[in-house]
Amino acid sequence: MMETDPLIQKRPRHTNVADIDTASLNSSGYENSSSFVSSAVSGSQESLASVVSEMENISDDLGVLQAKVFIEDALKYRSIHHKVDEKTLKLYRVYYSQPVQWFLYFIIFTIHILAFFEFPSSITTTWTSDLRNPGRRVEVMCGLMQTVDLICILCLLADVMIKCYLIGAKRMLRSKWIIAYIFIISISLIDWFITIGSSCNETIRYRRILRPFFLLQNSTLMKKTVNCLRRTVPEVASVLLMLAIHLYFFTLLGMLLFPKPVMSKNDVISANITNLSLDTYTANQNTFQKNQEGSKHFNTLGDSFMSLLVLLTTANNPDVTMPAYSVNRFYALFFIVFLIIGLYCLMNMLTAIIFTQFKGIFTNSMQSSLFRKRVGIRAAFEVLRKRSRVFRNKSSLNTFSQGVSVEVLKHVIKDCKLDSMAKKVLISELGSHLGSMLSAAQFQEVFILLERDYKTTQVIKNSSYPIWLPAAG
């Protein structure tokens, strides 16, 4: 018997269509399609399971806590340069909570209001400012006000210690406000011990003079104003020098025009008027009135300078000019030229320079605040994306994304310490992205739209225009 070729044996026979087994067709022909459908279903279930598992483990995650703090910093224009470990972030959120901040404001208010009750008290029993009947001043026993003062100083000391712990020693040494804060508190404590040691009989209490710094240090707007003044002074130094030269020149000129009197009023009255002619008497009177200007406003170099300095503010304009004007009207030219150059030229130039410098510095400050906001939002996006990546790597899920889940961001926003209206606007904006992943640009866009929608809502809420009118700009 001939042996069959093995290749021929493996070759399938040609059969009719009726002879094809449908069971084998279902098991072989549709095997790929059924596996594709099952893989798609399992993929969607896997993606849904990833979101569910991610939401279940989101509450105790360090990345989510960091994102919450970064978003709060961004929307409140705070710097994100602080410690980001879990213990520090929890303390950070407690420190910047509304009750703690209101308590700090109360401490600052209390330490400033002490000046009304400390010796010498400005409160009298008659509650009047009449100097003829001032009444008896309120006197508080030694030790009571000092106890309240010590409590306030210790609370402020705790405040600066918490700030130093939150930002770290390296940034604390680079912060001039923090260093000044520590210095002022140290001086206040030393002065308090001196007060107790002298039984409240010290001559000067330096901590009273330093107390306004606490109000200054805890106000962002006032710190920006101080920085503007510090940066503006070098720019206006040239104009201030010109103003000083202008005052000095007219001071010397005024002392030459209005010299000291050579005779007093009693000398003029006691003179033998009967032996003088009318013209001579009139000339003597004019000389006296002219010299009265010199004796009253241009007696010395210091008096002349102060008279013209006050005149530059137009505070004593009639008083300093009328004695000379009553002698000769042409003397008014001296004061007119002085005011034209000083008041309408140099002072306006000084005002313009200060305004320009303040405007530029405040514009840079606003840009820095906006930059801090963008940095905070991007930092929140990065920690959420990194957290999502680490979660997927640790799990058995094979999905990978370059964005942040909308549900995770909604959960983060709900737990942030933000205004209720801002939360409402953000969550309603995220409603249009349900089930999707937010990229970095979309993540930023959500918070940029918050400014527009929140401001529009506030304008509509506080205006009398119909709500259906389109918003401007």
C-alpha positions as CSV (number, residue, x, y, z in Angstrom):
1,M,0.0,0.0,0.0
2,M,1.3,3.4,-1.0
3,E,2.0,5.7,1.9
4,T,0.1,9.0,1.9
5,D,2.1,12.2,1.8
6,P,1.8,13.9,5.2
7,L,1.2,17.2,3.6
8,I,-1.6,15.8,1.6
9,Q,-3.1,14.3,4.8
10,K,-3.1,17.7,6.5
11,R,-4.7,19.4,3.5
12,P,-8.4,19.9,4.1
13,R,-10.9,18.2,1.9
14,H,-13.2,20.2,-0.4
15,T,-16.7,19.9,1.0
16,N,-20.1,21.3,0.2
17,V,-21.6,24.3,2.0
18,A,-24.2,22.0,3.5
19,D,-21.5,19.8,5.1
20,I,-20.0,22.8,7.1
21,D,-20.5,22.3,10.8
22,T,-22.1,25.4,12.4
23,A,-20.8,24.5,15.8
24,S,-17.2,24.5,14.5
25,L,-18.0,27.8,12.8
26,N,-19.2,29.4,16.0
27,S,-16.2,28.1,17.9
28,S,-13.7,29.2,15.4
29,G,-15.1,31.9,13.0
30,Y,-16.6,34.1,15.7
31,E,-14.0,33.4,18.4
32,N,-12.1,36.6,17.6
33,S,-15.1,38.8,17.5
34,S,-16.4,37.5,20.8
35,S,-13.0,37.9,22.4
36,F,-13.0,41.6,21.1
37,V,-16.4,42.3,22.6
38,S,-15.4,40.7,25.9
39,S,-12.1,42.7,26.0
40,A,-14.0,45.9,25.4
41,V,-16.5,45.2,28.1
42,S,-13.7,44.2,30.5
43,G,-11.8,47.3,29.5
44,S,-14.8,49.6,30.4
45,Q,-15.4,47.7,33.6
46,E,-11.7,48.0,34.4
47,S,-11.8,51.8,33.8
48,L,-14.9,52.1,35.9
49,A,-13.3,50.0,38.6
50,S,-10.2,52.2,38.5
51,V,-12.3,55.3,39.2
52,V,-14.3,53.6,41.9
53,S,-11.1,52.3,43.6
54,E,-9.4,55.6,43.2
55,M,-12.4,57.4,44.9
56,E,-12.4,54.9,47.7
57,N,-8.8,55.5,48.5
58,I,-8.8,59.3,48.0
59,S,-9.6,60.5,51.5
60,D,-6.3,59.5,53.2
61,D,-4.0,60.3,50.4
62,L,-1.1,62.7,50.8
63,G,-1.3,63.8,47.2
64,V,-4.9,64.8,47.6
65,L,-4.1,66.8,50.8
66,Q,-1.3,68.6,48.9
67,A,-3.6,69.4,46.1
68,K,-6.2,70.8,48.5
69,V,-3.6,73.1,50.1
70,F,-2.2,74.2,46.7
71,I,-5.6,75.1,45.5
72,E,-6.4,77.0,48.6
73,D,-3.1,78.8,48.3
74,A,-3.7,79.6,44.7
75,L,-7.2,81.1,45.2
76,K,-6.0,83.1,48.1
77,Y,-2.8,84.2,46.3
78,R,-0.5,82.7,48.9
79,S,2.9,81.3,48.1
80,I,3.3,77.5,47.9
81,H,6.8,77.6,49.2
82,H,6.2,75.7,52.5
83,K,6.6,72.2,53.8
84,V,4.4,69.6,52.2
85,D,4.5,66.7,54.5
86,E,1.3,65.4,55.9
87,K,1.7,66.7,59.5
88,T,2.8,70.2,58.4
89,L,0.0,70.5,55.8
90,K,-2.6,69.6,58.5
91,L,-1.2,72.3,60.8
92,Y,-1.0,74.7,57.8
93,R,-4.7,74.3,57.1
94,V,-5.6,74.8,60.8
95,Y,-3.4,77.9,61.0
96,Y,-5.0,79.5,57.9
97,S,-8.6,78.5,59.0
98,Q,-11.0,81.3,59.6
99,P,-11.3,80.9,63.4
100,V,-7.6,81.0,63.9
101,Q,-7.1,84.1,61.7
102,W,-10.0,85.9,63.4
103,F,-8.4,85.1,66.8
104,L,-5.1,86.5,65.6
105,Y,-6.9,89.7,64.5
106,F,-8.5,89.9,67.9
107,I,-5.1,89.7,69.6
108,I,-3.7,92.5,67.4
109,F,-6.8,94.6,68.1
110,T,-6.4,94.0,71.9
111,I,-2.7,94.9,72.0
112,H,-3.5,98.2,70.3
113,I,-6.5,99.1,72.4
114,L,-4.4,98.8,75.6
115,A,-3.0,102.3,74.9
116,F,-6.3,103.8,75.9
117,F,-6.2,102.2,79.4
118,E,-2.4,102.2,80.2
119,F,-0.9,105.0,82.2
120,P,-1.3,107.8,81.3
121,S,-4.8,106.9,80.2
122,S,-6.6,109.1,77.6
123,I,-10.0,108.1,79.1
124,T,-11.4,110.5,81.7
125,T,-14.3,110.2,84.0
126,T,-16.1,113.1,82.4
127,W,-15.8,111.6,78.9
128,T,-15.0,115.1,77.4
129,S,-12.0,116.6,75.5
130,D,-12.5,120.0,77.1
131,L,-9.0,120.9,78.5
132,R,-10.6,123.3,81.0
133,N,-12.5,120.5,82.7
134,P,-10.6,117.3,81.8
135,G,-11.8,115.3,84.8
136,R,-9.9,112.5,86.5
137,R,-8.0,110.0,84.3
138,V,-8.8,106.3,84.6
139,E,-6.0,104.5,86.4
140,V,-5.7,100.8,86.2
141,M,-3.7,98.9,88.9
142,C,-0.2,97.9,87.9
143,G,0.0,94.4,86.6
144,L,-3.5,94.1,85.1
145,M,-2.7,95.7,81.8
146,Q,0.8,94.1,81.8
147,T,-0.8,90.7,82.1
148,V,-3.0,91.3,79.1
149,D,-0.1,92.7,77.2
150,L,2.0,89.6,78.0
151,I,-0.7,87.3,76.9
152,C,-0.9,89.1,73.6
153,I,2.8,89.1,73.1
154,L,3.0,85.4,73.8
155,C,0.2,84.7,71.3
156,L,2.1,86.7,68.7
157,L,5.3,84.8,69.6
158,A,3.4,81.5,69.0
159,D,2.2,82.9,65.7
160,V,5.7,83.7,64.4
161,M,7.0,80.3,65.7
162,I,4.3,78.5,63.7
163,K,5.1,80.5,60.6
164,C,8.8,79.6,60.9
165,Y,7.9,76.0,61.3
166,L,5.6,76.0,58.3
167,I,8.0,77.7,55.8
168,G,11.2,76.1,57.2
169,A,14.4,77.7,58.5
170,K,15.9,78.4,55.1
171,R,13.0,80.5,53.9
172,M,12.6,82.1,57.3
173,L,16.1,83.5,57.1
174,R,15.4,85.0,53.7
175,S,12.2,86.7,54.8
176,K,12.8,90.2,56.1
177,W,9.3,90.5,57.5
178,I,9.7,87.3,59.6
179,I,13.1,88.5,60.9
180,A,11.7,91.9,61.8
181,Y,8.7,90.2,63.4
182,I,11.0,88.1,65.7
183,F,13.1,91.3,66.5
184,I,10.0,93.4,67.5
185,I,8.6,90.6,69.7
186,S,12.0,90.2,71.4
187,I,12.2,94.0,72.1
188,S,8.6,93.9,73.4
189,L,9.4,91.1,75.8
190,I,12.5,92.8,77.1
191,D,10.6,96.1,77.6
192,W,7.8,94.2,79.4
193,F,10.3,92.7,81.9
194,I,11.7,96.2,82.5
195,T,8.2,97.5,83.2
196,I,7.5,94.8,85.8
197,G,10.9,95.3,87.3
198,S,10.3,99.1,87.7
199,S,6.8,98.6,89.1
200,C,5.2,100.3,86.1
201,N,7.2,103.5,86.8
202,E,9.4,103.4,83.6
203,T,9.7,106.7,81.7
204,I,9.5,105.3,78.1
205,R,7.7,102.2,77.0
206,Y,9.2,101.3,73.6
207,R,6.8,98.5,72.9
208,R,4.0,101.0,72.5
209,I,5.9,102.6,69.6
210,L,6.5,99.2,68.0
211,R,2.9,97.8,68.3
212,P,1.7,99.1,64.9
213,F,4.2,96.7,63.3
214,F,2.0,93.8,64.3
215,L,-0.9,95.3,62.3
216,L,1.5,96.0,59.4
217,Q,3.0,92.5,59.3
218,N,-0.4,90.7,59.2
219,S,-1.8,92.8,56.3
220,T,-0.7,91.9,52.8
221,L,-1.9,95.3,51.4
222,M,0.0,97.3,54.0
223,K,3.1,95.3,53.3
224,K,2.8,96.0,49.6
225,T,2.3,99.7,50.4
226,V,5.5,99.8,52.6
227,N,7.4,98.0,49.8
228,C,6.2,100.6,47.3
229,L,7.3,103.4,49.6
230,R,10.7,101.8,50.0
231,R,11.2,101.4,46.3
232,T,9.8,104.9,45.5
233,V,12.1,106.9,47.7
234,P,15.2,106.5,45.5
235,E,13.2,107.5,42.5
236,V,11.9,110.7,44.0
237,A,15.1,111.7,45.7
238,S,16.1,114.0,42.8
239,V,12.8,115.9,43.0
240,L,13.0,116.2,46.8
241,L,16.5,117.6,46.4
242,M,15.3,120.2,43.9
243,L,12.5,121.1,46.3
244,A,14.9,121.5,49.2
245,I,17.1,123.8,47.1
246,H,14.0,125.8,46.0
247,L,13.0,126.3,49.7
248,Y,16.5,127.2,50.8
249,F,16.9,129.8,48.0
250,F,13.6,131.6,48.7
251,T,14.4,131.4,52.5
252,L,17.5,133.5,52.0
253,L,15.8,135.8,49.6
254,G,12.9,136.3,52.0
255,M,15.4,137.2,54.8
256,L,16.9,139.9,52.6
257,L,13.6,141.3,51.5
258,F,12.1,141.3,55.0
259,P,14.9,142.0,57.5
260,K,14.5,142.2,61.3
261,P,12.8,145.4,62.6
262,V,15.0,148.3,63.7
263,M,12.4,149.8,66.0
264,S,9.6,148.4,68.0
265,K,6.0,149.5,68.0
266,N,6.4,151.2,71.4
267,D,9.3,153.3,69.9
268,V,7.0,154.5,67.1
269,I,4.2,155.4,69.4
270,S,6.4,157.1,72.0
271,A,8.1,159.2,69.3
272,N,7.4,162.9,69.2
273,I,4.8,162.8,66.5
274,T,4.1,166.4,66.7
275,N,7.6,167.3,65.5
276,L,7.3,164.9,62.5
277,S,5.6,165.6,59.3
278,L,2.8,163.5,58.1
279,D,4.9,161.9,55.3
280,T,7.6,161.0,57.8
281,Y,5.1,159.4,60.1
282,T,3.6,157.4,57.3
283,A,7.0,156.2,56.2
284,N,7.9,155.1,59.7
285,Q,4.6,153.1,59.9
286,N,5.3,151.5,56.6
287,T,8.8,150.6,57.7
288,F,7.3,149.0,60.9
289,Q,4.8,146.9,59.0
290,K,7.4,145.8,56.5
291,N,9.7,144.8,59.3
292,Q,6.9,143.0,61.1
293,E,7.0,140.4,58.3
294,G,10.7,139.9,59.1
295,S,10.2,139.6,62.8
296,K,7.3,137.2,62.6
297,H,8.1,134.9,59.7
298,F,11.7,135.6,58.6
299,N,13.4,136.2,61.9
300,T,15.9,133.3,61.7
301,L,16.9,130.8,59.1
302,G,14.8,128.1,60.7
303,D,11.7,130.3,61.1
304,S,12.0,131.4,57.4
305,F,12.4,127.8,56.2
306,M,9.4,126.5,58.2
307,S,7.2,129.5,57.1
308,L,7.9,128.8,53.5
309,L,7.5,125.0,53.9
310,V,4.1,125.5,55.5
311,L,3.3,128.0,52.8
312,L,4.1,125.4,50.2
313,T,1.2,123.4,51.5
314,T,-1.0,126.6,51.3
315,A,-1.9,126.1,55.0
316,N,-0.8,129.6,56.1
317,N,-1.1,131.4,52.8
318,P,-2.9,134.6,54.0
319,D,-1.0,134.8,57.3
320,V,2.5,134.8,55.9
321,T,1.7,137.1,52.9
322,M,-0.6,139.8,54.3
323,P,1.9,141.8,56.4
324,A,4.2,142.3,53.4
325,Y,1.2,142.8,51.0
326,S,-0.2,145.6,53.3
327,V,3.1,147.6,52.9
328,N,3.5,147.1,49.1
329,R,1.5,145.1,46.7
330,F,4.6,144.2,44.7
331,Y,5.8,142.1,47.6
332,A,3.1,139.6,46.5
333,L,5.3,138.8,43.5
334,F,7.8,137.0,45.9
335,F,5.1,134.7,47.1
336,I,3.5,134.2,43.7
337,V,6.8,133.1,42.1
338,F,7.6,130.9,45.1
339,L,4.2,129.1,44.8
340,I,4.3,128.8,41.0
341,I,7.7,127.1,41.0
342,G,7.2,125.1,44.2
343,L,3.5,124.2,44.3
344,Y,2.5,124.0,40.7
345,C,5.8,122.6,39.2
346,L,7.9,120.7,41.7
347,M,5.0,119.4,43.9
348,N,3.0,118.2,40.9
349,M,6.2,116.6,39.5
350,L,6.7,114.8,42.8
351,T,3.1,113.6,42.8
352,A,3.3,112.4,39.2
353,I,6.5,110.5,39.9
354,I,5.1,108.9,43.1
355,F,1.9,107.9,41.2
356,T,3.9,106.4,38.4
357,Q,6.1,104.4,40.7
358,F,3.2,103.2,42.8
359,K,1.3,102.2,39.7
360,G,4.2,100.3,38.3
361,I,5.1,98.5,41.6
362,F,1.4,97.6,42.2
363,T,1.1,96.3,38.7
364,N,4.2,94.1,39.3
365,S,2.7,93.0,42.6
366,M,-0.6,92.0,40.9
367,Q,1.3,90.1,38.3
368,S,3.3,88.3,41.0
369,S,0.0,87.4,42.7
370,L,-1.4,86.0,39.5
371,F,1.8,84.1,38.9
372,R,1.5,82.6,42.4
373,K,-2.0,81.6,41.6
374,R,-1.0,79.8,38.3
375,V,1.9,78.1,40.1
376,G,-0.4,76.8,42.8
377,I,-3.0,75.5,40.3
378,R,-0.3,73.8,38.3
379,A,1.2,72.3,41.4
380,A,-2.2,70.9,42.4
381,F,-2.5,69.3,38.9
382,E,0.9,67.7,39.1
383,V,0.4,66.1,42.5
384,L,-3.0,64.8,41.4
385,R,-1.6,63.4,38.2
386,K,1.4,61.8,40.0
387,R,-0.9,60.3,42.6
388,S,-3.1,58.8,39.8
389,R,0.0,57.4,38.1
390,V,1.3,55.8,41.3
391,F,-2.1,54.4,42.0
392,R,-2.4,52.7,38.7
393,N,1.1,51.3,38.9
394,K,0.4,49.7,42.3
395,S,-2.9,48.3,41.1
396,S,-3.5,45.6,38.6
397,L,-5.0,48.1,36.1
398,N,-3.3,48.6,32.8
399,T,-4.9,52.0,32.1
400,F,-2.7,55.1,32.0
401,S,-3.6,58.8,31.6
402,Q,-1.8,62.1,31.4
403,G,-4.6,63.9,33.0
404,V,-6.7,64.2,36.2
405,S,-10.1,62.7,36.7
406,V,-13.0,65.1,37.0
407,E,-14.5,63.1,39.9
408,V,-11.2,63.4,41.8
409,L,-11.0,67.1,41.3
410,K,-14.6,67.6,42.4
411,H,-13.9,65.7,45.5
412,V,-10.8,67.8,46.2
413,I,-12.8,71.1,45.6
414,K,-15.6,70.0,47.9
415,D,-13.1,69.5,50.8
416,C,-11.2,72.8,50.1
417,K,-11.8,75.7,52.5
418,L,-13.2,78.1,49.9
419,D,-16.1,80.4,49.5
420,S,-19.4,78.6,48.9
421,M,-20.1,80.6,45.8
422,A,-16.6,79.7,44.4
423,K,-17.2,76.0,45.1
424,K,-20.6,76.2,43.3
425,V,-19.1,77.8,40.3
426,L,-16.2,75.3,40.1
427,I,-18.4,72.3,40.5
428,S,-20.9,73.5,37.9
429,E,-18.0,74.1,35.5
430,L,-16.7,70.6,36.1
431,G,-20.2,69.3,35.3
432,S,-19.6,69.8,31.6
433,H,-16.5,67.5,31.8
434,L,-18.1,64.5,33.5
435,G,-16.4,61.2,32.8
436,S,-13.4,62.7,31.1
437,M,-9.8,63.4,32.1
438,L,-8.6,67.0,32.4
439,S,-5.3,68.0,30.8
440,A,-3.0,70.7,32.3
441,A,-4.5,73.4,30.1
442,Q,-8.1,72.3,30.9
443,F,-7.2,72.2,34.6
444,Q,-6.0,75.8,34.5
445,E,-9.0,76.8,32.4
446,V,-11.4,75.7,35.0
447,F,-9.9,78.0,37.6
448,I,-9.5,80.9,35.1
449,L,-13.2,80.6,34.3
450,L,-13.9,80.9,38.0
451,E,-12.7,84.5,38.1
452,R,-15.0,85.4,35.2
453,D,-18.1,83.5,36.4
454,Y,-17.6,84.5,40.0
455,K,-17.2,88.2,39.2
456,T,-20.2,88.1,36.9
457,T,-22.3,86.4,39.5
458,Q,-21.3,89.0,42.1
459,V,-22.0,91.9,39.8
460,I,-25.4,90.5,38.9
461,K,-26.2,89.8,42.5
462,N,-25.2,93.3,43.6
463,S,-26.6,95.3,40.7
464,S,-30.2,96.4,39.9
465,Y,-30.0,95.4,36.2
466,P,-32.1,92.5,34.9
467,I,-30.4,89.2,35.1
468,W,-31.0,88.5,31.5
469,L,-28.8,91.3,30.3
470,P,-25.5,90.2,28.8
471,A,-22.4,90.8,31.0
472,A,-20.0,93.4,29.8
473,G,-16.6,92.5,28.3
